[in-house]
């Protein structure tokens, strides 16, 4: 104060680093996805709390926890420190070591933690979290080397977009697996039925190979290009240890495989018992399985959305794959040499209509299962 003598007051300069326009919507999207967002900073508590409230991270009733309060809680024991960490979403005047302690406590309490940062003081938290995300433009070399992911545009909203795209990719992997496993299980069931009822094989090995590699092999690749369904960010985060074959996947595989295998064998068995030759019976059964796979790929586009509420032309690769798969089989039915090798032949229009009617049963069954599943979750898609 001794130095503040004989001075003339000229004015006050205030500086602010304003929130980017996309932050508020990004935080709102995180909340929709049940992702909790917290702010850990070395800034003044009032500054941190004000920005957190503007961003939607904190509400009016929330207070900021300071580094000193964290130290006191840490010295009081693990239970008190956990209570302190979970009491707020805003931490201010925090040291680099305390950032790491907060991350460690959240992970210890069962949270899956991602940390964003750009400075040297963020490095301990970045390297010790489940996922460290550094800023690529204004981030320090230490922060970038400590992180698992680097944002090239430094936008928090890019993290949300990344989460959305990650869920799209994961969902598409599930869709492809569901398509392949359920159709494969139906083919196995078809053979098991023939053993149980002591009939001839409904399909020869070469016909099964044709079914898997040629017709089904086109559609599963196309299904991987399925676009977002639109509700990915609103889906609750899955547990990191959740298996791909969860209850929903197992239910759908069992139900669809049972329907395909049972109907295909019933057709074969009915034809044999009515005097149809094995050649013609296998020809019809193989064609029915091809139609089943074309119908089934439409069921595979979503685990919860009805196919009647999806944009049919949303995946042009899939439409091309369906037409290509069916077209290749039809071409084989008329191609000399190939039709003899596969033991297939053209069928009449009445037979086409009958097989198509049987194949659409699969849509009805899967739609009923989706309706029951959605009603248990409290919503209908």
Residue frames relative to the residue before (quaternion, step in Angstrom):
aa qw qx qy qz dx dy dz
X 1.0000 0.0000 0.0000 0.0000 0.00 0.00 0.00
X 0.5711 0.5976 -0.3864 0.4091 3.59 1.13 -0.54
X 0.6609 0.5159 -0.3102 0.4481 3.57 1.12 -0.61
X 0.6527 0.5289 -0.3142 0.4423 3.59 1.22 -0.31
X 0.4103 0.6863 -0.4876 0.3505 3.57 0.93 0.90
X 0.8509 0.1447 -0.1224 0.4900 3.54 -1.24 0.68
X 0.4348 0.6686 -0.4771 0.3692 3.59 1.01 0.90
X 0.2860 -0.7407 0.5829 0.1726 3.56 -1.20 0.56
X 0.3742 -0.7356 0.5198 0.2207 3.60 -0.71 1.07
X 0.1551 -0.8145 0.5564 0.0545 3.58 -0.68 1.12
X 0.7358 -0.3600 0.2512 0.5157 3.62 1.02 -0.65
X 0.3867 -0.6890 0.5656 0.2364 3.52 -1.37 0.05
X 0.1831 -0.7700 0.6033 0.0981 3.56 -0.97 0.89
X 0.0978 -0.7932 0.5999 0.0370 3.57 -0.82 1.01
X 0.1180 -0.7924 0.5963 0.0499 3.58 -0.97 0.85
X 0.0343 -0.7892 0.6132 -0.0038 3.53 -1.10 0.73
X 0.2492 -0.7113 0.6360 0.1657 3.50 -1.15 0.72
X 0.2140 -0.8416 0.4786 0.1298 3.62 0.14 1.25
X 0.5871 -0.5641 0.4479 0.3694 3.52 -1.26 0.45
X 0.4565 -0.6483 0.5230 0.3126 3.55 -1.07 0.66
X 0.6282 -0.5928 0.3476 0.3649 3.60 -1.03 0.76
X 0.7023 0.4902 -0.2814 0.4329 3.60 1.03 -0.70
X 0.5058 0.6801 -0.4222 0.3214 3.61 1.23 -0.27
X 0.6589 0.5307 -0.3268 0.4212 3.60 0.85 -0.94
X 0.6886 0.4600 -0.2868 0.4817 3.59 0.88 -0.90
X 0.6288 0.5398 -0.3383 0.4457 3.58 1.07 -0.71
X 0.6480 0.5006 -0.3122 0.4818 3.59 1.00 -0.82
X 0.6307 0.5278 -0.3284 0.4645 3.59 1.03 -0.78
X 0.6459 0.5082 -0.3166 0.4737 3.59 1.02 -0.78
X 0.6145 0.5402 -0.3437 0.4609 3.57 1.07 -0.70
X 0.6473 0.5110 -0.3197 0.4666 3.57 0.96 -0.82
X 0.6228 0.5355 -0.3361 0.4609 3.58 1.04 -0.77
X 0.7117 0.4326 -0.2388 0.4993 3.56 1.09 -0.75
X 0.4628 -0.6923 0.4282 0.3510 3.61 1.32 0.18
X 0.4358 0.6464 -0.4893 0.3911 3.57 1.11 0.78
X 0.2746 -0.7744 0.5512 0.1454 3.58 -0.67 1.10
X 0.1763 -0.7862 0.5887 0.0652 3.55 -0.87 1.03
X 0.0440 -0.7956 0.6042 -0.0095 3.56 -0.87 1.00
X 0.2912 -0.7338 0.5877 0.1767 3.56 -1.22 0.55
X 0.0124 -0.7697 0.6380 -0.0201 3.58 -0.84 1.03
X 0.1410 0.8191 -0.5304 0.1670 3.55 -0.42 1.20
X 0.4646 -0.6543 0.5174 0.2972 3.51 -1.30 0.28
X 0.4701 0.6992 -0.4268 0.3286 3.61 1.29 -0.03
X 0.6878 -0.4536 0.3719 0.4276 3.54 -1.37 0.14
X 0.6011 -0.6038 0.3795 0.3607 3.64 -0.97 0.79
X 0.6745 0.4929 -0.3148 0.4506 3.60 0.91 -0.85
X 0.6324 0.5202 -0.3292 0.4702 3.58 1.05 -0.74
X 0.6671 0.5055 -0.2959 0.4603 3.56 0.90 -0.96
X 0.6773 0.4982 -0.2983 0.4518 3.58 0.89 -0.93
X 0.6359 0.5365 -0.3292 0.4465 3.59 1.00 -0.81
X 0.6823 0.4719 -0.2846 0.4805 3.59 0.89 -0.93
X 0.6411 0.5290 -0.3259 0.4505 3.58 1.02 -0.79
X 0.6503 0.5011 -0.3136 0.4771 3.57 1.05 -0.72
X 0.6348 0.5200 -0.3288 0.4675 3.59 1.02 -0.73
X 0.7017 0.4682 -0.2629 0.4684 3.56 1.02 -0.83
X 0.5031 -0.6544 0.4280 0.3680 3.58 1.19 -0.37
X 0.4404 0.6900 -0.4607 0.3431 3.58 1.27 0.22
X 0.7928 0.1798 -0.0716 0.5779 3.57 1.00 -0.88
X 0.3280 -0.7136 0.5766 0.2252 3.55 -1.23 0.50
X 0.7353 -0.4520 0.2833 0.4181 3.56 -1.31 0.11
X 0.6818 0.4957 -0.2930 0.4513 3.60 1.13 -0.52
X 0.5974 0.5966 -0.3544 0.4020 3.59 1.24 -0.29
X 0.1971 -0.7601 0.6083 0.1157 3.54 -1.15 0.69
X 0.4849 -0.6516 0.4973 0.3051 3.53 -1.25 0.44
X 0.3070 -0.7234 0.5917 0.1799 3.53 -1.06 0.84
X 0.2975 -0.7814 0.5273 0.1509 3.59 -0.76 1.05
X 0.6781 -0.4855 0.3707 0.4087 3.52 -1.32 0.25
X 0.6309 0.5337 -0.3350 0.4526 3.57 1.03 -0.72
X 0.6517 0.5012 -0.3124 0.4759 3.58 1.01 -0.80
X 0.6220 0.5331 -0.3349 0.4655 3.58 1.08 -0.68
X 0.6380 0.5299 -0.3203 0.4578 3.56 1.01 -0.83
X 0.6562 0.5135 -0.3037 0.4621 3.57 0.94 -0.92
X 0.6739 0.4898 -0.2909 0.4703 3.58 0.95 -0.92
X 0.6352 0.5417 -0.3281 0.4422 3.59 1.01 -0.79
X 0.6726 0.4892 -0.2880 0.4747 3.54 1.02 -0.82
X 0.6369 0.5424 -0.3218 0.4434 3.60 1.21 -0.49
X 0.6775 -0.4869 0.2976 0.4642 3.59 1.22 -0.21
X 0.7013 -0.5046 0.3216 0.3875 3.52 -1.31 0.40
X 0.6555 0.5262 -0.3200 0.4370 3.59 0.93 -0.87
X 0.6817 0.4722 -0.2886 0.4786 3.58 0.92 -0.89
X 0.6411 0.5192 -0.3308 0.4583 3.58 1.02 -0.75
X 0.6325 0.5234 -0.3283 0.4672 3.59 1.01 -0.78
X 0.6442 0.5160 -0.3228 0.4633 3.58 0.97 -0.84
X 0.6545 0.5195 -0.3059 0.4563 3.56 0.98 -0.87
X 0.6668 0.5085 -0.3048 0.4515 3.60 0.92 -0.91
X 0.7334 0.4190 -0.2343 0.4814 3.59 0.98 -0.85
X 0.5433 0.6523 -0.3928 0.3536 3.60 1.23 -0.07
X 0.8039 0.1532 -0.0562 0.5720 3.60 1.18 -0.34
X 0.3511 -0.7001 0.5702 0.2479 3.53 -1.37 0.08
X 0.6914 0.4201 -0.2597 0.5273 3.58 1.31 0.10
X 0.0116 -0.7832 0.6202 -0.0420 3.57 -0.77 1.11
X 0.0398 -0.8249 0.5625 -0.0379 3.58 -0.72 1.11
X 0.8030 0.2047 -0.2067 0.5201 3.53 -1.29 0.53
X 0.3485 0.7480 -0.4744 0.3065 3.55 1.01 0.95
X 0.3840 -0.7185 0.5357 0.2223 3.57 -0.99 0.84
X 0.6730 -0.4909 0.3510 0.4277 3.63 -1.20 0.33
X 0.6567 0.5074 -0.3156 0.4600 3.58 0.97 -0.82
X 0.6557 0.5061 -0.3200 0.4599 3.59 1.02 -0.71
X 0.5694 0.5651 -0.3819 0.4588 3.61 1.15 -0.55
X 0.6574 0.5008 -0.3014 0.4757 3.54 0.95 -0.88
X 0.6443 0.5264 -0.3260 0.4489 3.60 0.97 -0.84
X 0.6311 0.5263 -0.3327 0.4626 3.60 1.00 -0.80
X 0.6566 0.5077 -0.3026 0.4686 3.57 0.93 -0.93
X 0.6554 0.5166 -0.3116 0.4545 3.57 0.92 -0.91
X 0.6646 0.5053 -0.3103 0.4546 3.59 0.95 -0.84
X 0.6475 0.5130 -0.3196 0.4642 3.58 0.96 -0.84
X 0.6575 0.4964 -0.3052 0.4777 3.58 0.98 -0.82
X 0.6322 0.5304 -0.3218 0.4641 3.57 1.05 -0.78
X 0.6962 0.4630 -0.2602 0.4830 3.58 1.10 -0.72
X 0.6491 -0.5744 0.3024 0.3965 3.59 1.24 0.24
X 0.4968 0.6457 -0.4435 0.3736 3.59 1.23 0.18
X 0.3318 -0.6799 0.6083 0.2402 3.54 -1.26 0.53
X 0.1260 -0.8652 0.4852 -0.0138 3.55 -0.29 1.33
X 0.0676 -0.7440 0.6641 0.0302 3.52 -1.04 0.96
X 0.1440 -0.7969 0.5851 0.0445 3.58 -0.92 0.93
X 0.1410 -0.7632 0.6245 0.0872 3.56 -1.02 0.86
X 0.1991 0.7809 -0.5745 0.1428 3.56 -1.09 0.68
X 0.2487 -0.7890 0.5461 0.1319 3.54 -1.25 0.32
X 0.7057 0.4834 -0.2641 0.4456 3.61 1.21 -0.34
X 0.6888 -0.4528 0.3682 0.4301 3.51 -1.38 0.13
X 0.6577 0.5305 -0.3096 0.4360 3.58 1.03 -0.78
X 0.6359 0.5235 -0.3340 0.4583 3.62 1.24 -0.25
X 0.4720 0.7303 -0.4147 0.2683 3.59 1.24 -0.40
X 0.6628 0.5021 -0.3463 0.4345 3.68 0.79 -0.81
X 0.6815 0.4745 -0.2901 0.4757 3.59 0.94 -0.86
X 0.6308 0.5438 -0.3333 0.4419 3.59 1.01 -0.79
X 0.7299 0.4495 -0.2461 0.4524 3.56 0.85 -0.97
X 0.7273 0.4369 -0.2477 0.4677 3.62 1.12 -0.54
X 0.5667 0.5905 -0.3971 0.4153 3.62 1.21 -0.13
X 0.6599 -0.4735 0.3821 0.4408 3.55 -1.29 0.11
X 0.7884 0.0235 0.0179 0.6145 3.57 0.99 -0.90
X 0.1341 -0.7846 0.6020 0.0629 3.57 -0.69 1.09
X 0.0879 -0.8050 0.5868 -0.0014 3.57 -0.78 1.09
X 0.1004 -0.8173 0.5671 0.0146 3.58 -0.46 1.21
X 0.4976 -0.6340 0.5074 0.3049 3.53 -1.28 0.49
X 0.3642 -0.7778 0.4775 0.1856 3.56 -0.74 1.04
X 0.6893 0.4877 -0.2885 0.4515 3.61 1.09 -0.65
X 0.8243 0.1590 -0.0618 0.5399 3.57 0.71 -1.04
X 0.4599 0.6913 -0.4425 0.3388 3.57 1.24 0.19
X 0.4895 -0.6530 0.4926 0.3024 3.55 -1.12 0.66
X 0.6508 -0.5133 0.3831 0.4076 3.56 -1.25 0.38
X 0.6348 0.5400 -0.3296 0.4436 3.57 1.03 -0.81
X 0.6557 0.5080 -0.3108 0.4640 3.58 0.95 -0.87
X 0.6732 0.4992 -0.3017 0.4545 3.58 0.91 -0.90
X 0.6785 0.4827 -0.2979 0.4668 3.58 0.98 -0.77
X 0.6682 0.4981 -0.2981 0.4653 3.59 1.17 -0.54
X 0.6625 0.5411 -0.2979 0.4237 3.60 1.20 -0.46
X 0.4713 -0.6438 0.5273 0.2921 3.52 -1.37 0.29
X 0.7784 0.1711 -0.0614 0.6009 3.56 1.15 -0.74
X 0.1635 -0.7742 0.6046 0.0916 3.58 -1.06 0.76
X 0.3055 -0.7418 0.5708 0.1750 3.57 -0.81 1.04
X 0.3332 -0.7747 0.5032 0.1887 3.58 -0.63 1.07
X 0.7571 0.3593 -0.2127 0.5025 3.62 1.17 -0.42
X 0.4065 -0.7520 0.4360 0.2812 3.62 1.34 -0.02
X 0.4960 0.6500 -0.4375 0.3742 3.63 1.16 0.42
X 0.4621 -0.6785 0.4972 0.2809 3.55 -0.86 0.97
X 0.6125 0.5691 -0.3509 0.4217 3.58 1.08 -0.69
X 0.5745 0.5897 -0.3849 0.4172 3.60 1.16 -0.48
X 0.5868 0.5606 -0.3655 0.4558 3.57 1.16 -0.58
X 0.6538 0.5058 -0.3039 0.4736 3.57 0.98 -0.90
X 0.6377 0.5079 -0.3266 0.4782 3.59 1.00 -0.81
X 0.6403 0.5289 -0.3224 0.4541 3.56 1.03 -0.77
X 0.6255 0.5248 -0.3301 0.4737 3.58 1.04 -0.78
X 0.6499 0.5241 -0.3124 0.4533 3.57 0.95 -0.91
X 0.6910 0.4704 -0.2826 0.4705 3.57 0.85 -0.97
X 0.6121 0.5486 -0.3460 0.4524 3.57 1.08 -0.69
X 0.6687 0.4849 -0.2995 0.4775 3.57 1.00 -0.80
X 0.6026 0.5455 -0.3547 0.4621 3.59 1.09 -0.66
X 0.6651 0.5002 -0.2988 0.4671 3.57 0.90 -0.95
X 0.6650 0.5014 -0.3063 0.4610 3.58 0.90 -0.92
X 0.6529 0.5095 -0.3158 0.4631 3.58 0.95 -0.84
X 0.6559 0.5091 -0.3164 0.4589 3.59 0.99 -0.81
X 0.6001 0.5385 -0.3572 0.4716 3.58 1.09 -0.65
X 0.6479 0.5090 -0.3116 0.4734 3.59 0.97 -0.83
X 0.6472 0.5308 -0.3246 0.4405 3.58 0.96 -0.83
X 0.6649 0.4930 -0.3024 0.4726 3.58 0.94 -0.89
X 0.6491 0.5123 -0.3163 0.4650 3.58 0.95 -0.87
X 0.6416 0.5265 -0.3209 0.4563 3.57 0.96 -0.85
X 0.6520 0.5184 -0.3120 0.4569 3.58 0.92 -0.89
X 0.7189 0.4612 -0.2607 0.4499 3.58 0.78 -1.04
X 0.6978 0.4787 -0.2876 0.4486 3.59 0.83 -0.96
X 0.6818 0.4926 -0.3057 0.4462 3.60 0.88 -0.88
X 0.6669 0.4721 -0.3128 0.4843 3.62 0.95 -0.78
X 0.6381 0.5196 -0.3251 0.4660 3.58 1.03 -0.75
X 0.6500 0.5086 -0.3104 0.4717 3.58 1.01 -0.82
X 0.6196 0.5407 -0.3405 0.4558 3.60 1.07 -0.71
X 0.6496 0.5067 -0.3151 0.4712 3.58 1.02 -0.78
X 0.6310 0.5145 -0.3298 0.4779 3.59 1.04 -0.75
X 0.6494 0.5197 -0.3094 0.4610 3.57 0.97 -0.89
X 0.6031 0.5691 -0.3427 0.4414 3.56 1.09 -0.74
X 0.6763 0.4730 -0.2804 0.4901 3.59 0.97 -0.86
X 0.6347 0.5330 -0.3341 0.4488 3.61 0.98 -0.83
X 0.6258 0.5396 -0.3341 0.4535 3.57 1.00 -0.82
X 0.6540 0.5208 -0.3202 0.4455 3.58 0.95 -0.87
X 0.6454 0.5016 -0.3168 0.4812 3.60 1.11 -0.63
X 0.6661 0.5114 -0.3036 0.4502 3.58 0.97 -0.86
X 0.7691 0.3399 -0.1748 0.5122 3.59 0.99 -0.84
X 0.4126 -0.7549 0.4373 0.2620 3.57 1.35 0.25
X 0.3993 0.6878 -0.5039 0.3371 3.58 0.80 1.02
X 0.6417 -0.4702 0.4142 0.4422 3.53 -1.32 0.00
X 0.6316 -0.5259 0.3915 0.4138 3.58 -1.21 0.36
X 0.4381 -0.7042 0.4850 0.2772 3.63 -0.78 0.96
X 0.7879 0.0747 -0.0349 0.6103 3.58 1.13 -0.65
X 0.4183 -0.6874 0.5344 0.2589 3.57 -1.03 0.82
X 0.6741 -0.4990 0.3458 0.4208 3.64 -1.18 0.42
X 0.6554 0.5087 -0.3254 0.4536 3.60 0.94 -0.80
X 0.6393 0.5145 -0.3233 0.4712 3.58 1.06 -0.70
X 0.6319 0.5116 -0.3265 0.4820 3.59 1.05 -0.72
X 0.6385 0.5187 -0.3219 0.4686 3.57 1.01 -0.80
X 0.6278 0.5271 -0.3173 0.4768 3.57 1.02 -0.82
X 0.6568 0.5263 -0.3013 0.4482 3.56 0.95 -0.90
X 0.7258 0.4503 -0.2434 0.4596 3.59 0.91 -0.93
X 0.7677 0.4023 -0.2104 0.4523 3.58 0.79 -1.00
X 0.7636 0.3912 -0.2099 0.4689 3.59 0.89 -0.89
X 0.7776 0.3419 -0.2040 0.4866 3.59 0.53 -1.13
X 0.7351 0.3996 -0.2343 0.4951 3.59 0.76 -1.02
X 0.6186 0.5947 -0.3379 0.3866 3.59 1.09 -0.66
X 0.6357 0.5097 -0.3317 0.4755 3.59 1.18 -0.42
X 0.6988 0.5113 -0.2781 0.4159 3.55 0.88 -0.96
X 0.6591 0.5198 -0.3373 0.4262 3.60 0.92 -0.77
X 0.6154 0.5234 -0.3465 0.4768 3.60 1.10 -0.62
X 0.6661 0.5034 -0.3014 0.4605 3.59 0.95 -0.88
X 0.6319 0.5519 -0.3371 0.4272 3.59 1.04 -0.73
X 0.5837 0.5897 -0.3689 0.4188 3.59 1.16 -0.51
X 0.6771 0.4728 -0.2850 0.4866 3.62 1.22 -0.40
X 0.3176 0.7662 -0.5037 0.2416 3.59 1.23 0.30
X 0.3982 -0.7323 0.4935 0.2481 3.64 -0.77 0.97
X 0.7021 -0.4431 0.3387 0.4427 3.56 -1.32 0.10
X 0.4548 -0.6891 0.4983 0.2646 3.56 -1.09 0.74
X 0.5644 -0.6395 0.3587 0.3792 3.58 1.26 -0.33
X 0.7467 0.3646 -0.2153 0.5130 3.59 1.19 -0.36
X 0.3032 0.8012 -0.4811 0.1862 3.59 1.24 0.26
X 0.6996 0.4776 -0.2890 0.4460 3.58 0.86 -0.93
X 0.6633 0.4958 -0.3082 0.4682 3.60 1.19 -0.40
X 0.5281 0.6190 -0.4198 0.4021 3.57 1.24 -0.14
X 0.4785 -0.6540 0.4872 0.3255 3.61 -0.94 0.75
X 0.5620 -0.6106 0.4353 0.3490 3.55 -1.07 0.73
X 0.3932 -0.7092 0.5339 0.2394 3.55 -0.98 0.85
X 0.5883 -0.5645 0.4442 0.3714 3.54 -1.23 0.47
X 0.5634 -0.6346 0.4016 0.3445 3.64 -0.90 0.84
X 0.7342 0.4007 -0.2285 0.4982 3.58 1.11 -0.64
X 0.3913 0.7252 -0.4852 0.2923 3.60 1.22 0.24
X 0.3954 -0.7276 0.5129 0.2262 3.57 -0.84 0.97
X 0.5820 -0.5614 0.4496 0.3794 3.56 -1.19 0.54
X 0.7105 0.3854 -0.2394 0.5380 3.56 1.04 -0.80
X 0.0750 0.7881 -0.6009 0.1105 3.54 0.33 1.28
X 0.7669 -0.3744 0.2356 0.4650 3.57 -1.26 -0.02
X 0.6506 0.5230 -0.3257 0.4440 3.59 0.92 -0.87
X 0.6578 0.5077 -0.3120 0.4606 3.59 0.89 -0.91
X 0.6690 0.4999 -0.3069 0.4565 3.59 0.87 -0.93
X 0.6354 0.5309 -0.3302 0.4532 3.59 0.95 -0.86
X 0.7011 0.4746 -0.2809 0.4520 3.58 0.80 -0.99
X 0.6362 0.5237 -0.3334 0.4581 3.59 0.98 -0.80
X 0.6833 0.4949 -0.2926 0.4501 3.59 0.82 -1.00
X 0.6884 0.4909 -0.2934 0.4462 3.58 0.82 -0.99
X 0.7182 0.4489 -0.2681 0.4591 3.60 0.76 -1.00
X 0.6364 0.5152 -0.3319 0.4684 3.59 1.01 -0.75
X 0.6431 0.5232 -0.3222 0.4570 3.59 0.98 -0.83
X 0.6691 0.4972 -0.3082 0.4584 3.58 0.90 -0.90
X 0.6790 0.4849 -0.3002 0.4624 3.61 0.83 -0.92
X 0.6963 0.4792 -0.2820 0.4539 3.58 0.79 -1.00
X 0.6815 0.4991 -0.2903 0.4496 3.58 0.91 -0.90
X 0.6826 0.4753 -0.2961 0.4696 3.59 0.88 -0.89
X 0.6498 0.5158 -0.3259 0.4534 3.59 0.96 -0.82
X 0.6817 0.4602 -0.3015 0.4823 3.60 0.90 -0.84
X 0.6095 0.5540 -0.3568 0.4408 3.61 1.01 -0.73
X 0.6372 0.5163 -0.3203 0.4742 3.57 1.02 -0.79
X 0.6669 0.4956 -0.2998 0.4687 3.57 0.89 -0.94
X 0.6733 0.5036 -0.2924 0.4557 3.59 0.87 -0.96
X 0.6531 0.5198 -0.3071 0.4571 3.57 0.97 -0.87
X 0.6613 0.5042 -0.3115 0.4598 3.58 0.97 -0.82
X 0.6493 0.5205 -0.3186 0.4538 3.59 0.91 -0.90
X 0.6998 0.4714 -0.2698 0.4639 3.58 0.94 -0.90
X 0.7063 0.4208 -0.2608 0.5061 3.60 1.23 -0.28
X 0.6714 -0.5686 0.2787 0.3852 3.53 1.16 0.62
X 0.4481 0.6701 -0.4740 0.3542 3.61 1.21 0.20
X 0.5124 -0.6558 0.4556 0.3160 3.59 -0.96 0.83
X 0.6250 -0.5457 0.4009 0.3884 3.57 -1.21 0.51
X 0.6037 0.5655 -0.3558 0.4349 3.59 1.05 -0.75
X 0.7142 0.4405 -0.2582 0.4788 3.59 0.79 -1.02
X 0.6304 0.5355 -0.3400 0.4475 3.58 1.04 -0.72
X 0.6616 0.4846 -0.3002 0.4872 3.59 0.98 -0.83
X 0.6155 0.5555 -0.3442 0.4405 3.58 1.01 -0.79
X 0.6823 0.4696 -0.2786 0.4862 3.59 0.94 -0.91
X 0.6528 0.5224 -0.3174 0.4474 3.59 0.97 -0.84
X 0.6542 0.5025 -0.3147 0.4695 3.58 0.97 -0.84
X 0.6549 0.5020 -0.3165 0.4680 3.58 0.94 -0.83
X 0.6277 0.5244 -0.3414 0.4632 3.60 1.03 -0.73
X 0.6496 0.5104 -0.3237 0.4612 3.61 0.96 -0.80
X 0.6186 0.5199 -0.3459 0.4768 3.61 1.05 -0.69
X 0.6604 0.4887 -0.3047 0.4819 3.60 0.96 -0.83
X 0.6001 0.5562 -0.3511 0.4553 3.58 1.04 -0.75
X 0.6877 0.4861 -0.2908 0.4541 3.59 0.85 -0.93
X 0.6328 0.5132 -0.3393 0.4702 3.60 1.05 -0.65
X 0.6651 0.4731 -0.2968 0.4958 3.57 1.03 -0.78
X 0.6697 0.5372 -0.2954 0.4190 3.54 0.95 -0.93
X 0.6131 0.5503 -0.3622 0.4360 3.59 1.07 -0.61
X 0.6048 0.5283 -0.3540 0.4794 3.60 1.19 -0.47
X 0.6310 0.5173 -0.3254 0.4779 3.59 1.06 -0.73
X 0.6721 0.5341 -0.2897 0.4232 3.57 1.09 -0.77
X 0.5132 0.6799 -0.4142 0.3206 3.62 1.18 -0.28
X 0.8021 0.0184 -0.0076 0.5968 3.60 1.18 -0.46
X 0.4283 -0.6988 0.5159 0.2491 3.55 -1.13 0.73
X 0.8031 0.2638 -0.1191 0.5208 3.58 1.15 -0.49
X 0.6729 0.4969 -0.3068 0.4541 3.61 1.06 -0.62
X 0.4810 -0.6502 0.5091 0.2945 3.55 -1.00 0.84
X 0.5213 -0.6367 0.4568 0.3379 3.61 -1.01 0.72
X 0.6323 0.5411 -0.3331 0.4432 3.59 1.19 -0.44
X 0.7014 0.4117 -0.2687 0.5161 3.60 1.29 -0.15
X 0.5637 0.5699 -0.3891 0.4540 3.56 1.28 0.26
X 0.5166 -0.6147 0.4915 0.3371 3.54 -1.19 0.59
X 0.4132 -0.7661 0.4353 0.2299 3.54 -0.35 1.28
X 0.7531 0.3734 -0.2025 0.5024 3.59 1.01 -0.81
X 0.3330 0.7816 -0.4754 0.2287 3.58 1.22 0.37
X 0.7714 0.1957 -0.1123 0.5950 3.59 1.15 -0.57
X 0.2087 -0.8178 0.5268 0.1007 3.56 0.00 1.30
X 0.5771 0.5726 -0.3818 0.4396 3.59 1.15 -0.55
X 0.6563 0.5180 -0.3105 0.4522 3.56 1.01 -0.82
X 0.6409 0.5122 -0.3249 0.4704 3.57 0.96 -0.82
X 0.6424 0.5070 -0.3146 0.4809 3.56 1.00 -0.82
X 0.6478 0.5286 -0.3171 0.4477 3.58 0.99 -0.84
X 0.6491 0.5099 -0.3192 0.4655 3.59 0.99 -0.83
X 0.6782 0.4819 -0.2914 0.4722 3.56 0.89 -0.94
X 0.6525 0.5183 -0.3163 0.4535 3.57 1.01 -0.84
X 0.6552 0.5187 -0.3153 0.4498 3.58 0.94 -0.88
X 0.6899 0.4580 -0.2808 0.4851 3.54 0.91 -0.93
X 0.6566 0.5328 -0.3102 0.4345 3.56 0.99 -0.87
X 0.6347 0.5282 -0.3309 0.4568 3.59 1.01 -0.79
X 0.6704 0.4874 -0.3119 0.4645 3.57 0.95 -0.84
X 0.6387 0.5111 -0.3324 0.4694 3.60 0.97 -0.79
X 0.6372 0.5258 -0.3232 0.4616 3.58 0.99 -0.84
X 0.6501 0.5178 -0.3159 0.4577 3.57 1.00 -0.83
X 0.6222 0.5620 -0.3406 0.4253 3.60 1.09 -0.68
X 0.7531 0.3646 -0.1923 0.5127 3.58 1.19 -0.55
X 0.5940 0.5921 -0.3595 0.4091 3.60 1.25 -0.12
X 0.4009 -0.7149 0.5127 0.2556 3.61 -0.62 1.08
X 0.7409 0.3468 -0.2951 0.4937 3.54 -1.02 0.81
X 0.7331 0.3900 -0.2330 0.5061 3.58 0.70 -1.07
X 0.6684 0.4833 -0.3114 0.4718 3.59 0.95 -0.83
X 0.6298 0.5136 -0.3381 0.4747 3.59 1.13 -0.59
X 0.6382 0.5295 -0.3221 0.4566 3.56 1.05 -0.77
X 0.7409 0.3900 -0.2080 0.5057 3.56 0.96 -0.89
X 0.3178 -0.7712 0.4828 0.2667 3.58 1.33 -0.26
X 0.4723 0.6210 -0.4715 0.4110 3.53 0.77 1.14
X 0.0738 -0.7820 0.6180 0.0329 3.56 -1.29 0.34
X 0.6393 -0.5233 0.3798 0.4162 3.62 -1.21 0.33
X 0.2417 -0.7532 0.5951 0.1420 3.55 -1.25 0.53
X 0.5883 -0.5941 0.4214 0.3513 3.56 -1.26 0.41
X 0.6737 -0.4879 0.3677 0.4159 3.57 -1.31 0.27
X 0.6344 0.5330 -0.3350 0.4486 3.59 0.98 -0.81
X 0.6556 0.5034 -0.3072 0.4716 3.56 1.03 -0.79
X 0.5997 0.5484 -0.3466 0.4685 3.59 1.07 -0.72
X 0.6878 0.4867 -0.2870 0.4558 3.58 0.82 -1.00
X 0.6410 0.5203 -0.3293 0.4582 3.58 0.99 -0.79
X 0.6807 0.4844 -0.2920 0.4656 3.60 0.88 -0.94
X 0.6421 0.5170 -0.3307 0.4594 3.58 0.99 -0.78
X 0.6340 0.5293 -0.3275 0.4589 3.59 1.03 -0.75
X 0.6453 0.5057 -0.3188 0.4757 3.57 1.01 -0.80
X 0.6574 0.5336 -0.3115 0.4313 3.59 0.95 -0.90
X 0.6522 0.5308 -0.3258 0.4321 3.61 1.02 -0.74
X 0.4822 0.6475 -0.4452 0.3874 3.61 1.22 -0.23
X 0.6067 0.5761 -0.3463 0.4243 3.56 1.09 -0.73
X 0.6218 0.5290 -0.3396 0.4670 3.59 1.06 -0.71
X 0.6524 0.5253 -0.3132 0.4475 3.58 0.91 -0.95
X 0.6672 0.5065 -0.3021 0.4551 3.59 0.90 -0.93
X 0.6960 0.4660 -0.2865 0.4650 3.60 0.84 -0.93
X 0.6203 0.5326 -0.3441 0.4617 3.61 1.06 -0.67
X 0.6372 0.5131 -0.3272 0.4729 3.60 1.01 -0.76
X 0.6526 0.5062 -0.3216 0.4631 3.59 0.97 -0.84
X 0.6383 0.5170 -0.3297 0.4653 3.62 0.96 -0.81
X 0.6477 0.5265 -0.3172 0.4502 3.58 0.99 -0.88
X 0.6632 0.4902 -0.3027 0.4777 3.59 0.95 -0.85
X 0.6553 0.5151 -0.3121 0.4560 3.60 0.94 -0.90
X 0.6836 0.4840 -0.2917 0.4620 3.59 0.89 -0.90
X 0.6324 0.5297 -0.3430 0.4493 3.59 1.03 -0.71
X 0.6236 0.5267 -0.3387 0.4679 3.59 1.12 -0.62
X 0.6974 0.4524 -0.2699 0.4860 3.56 1.12 -0.65
X 0.5301 -0.6683 0.3858 0.3516 3.55 1.30 -0.14
X 0.7393 0.3049 -0.2437 0.5487 3.60 1.17 0.42
X 0.2530 -0.7477 0.5965 0.1453 3.53 -1.25 0.48
X 0.1439 -0.7891 0.5943 0.0584 3.57 -0.86 0.99
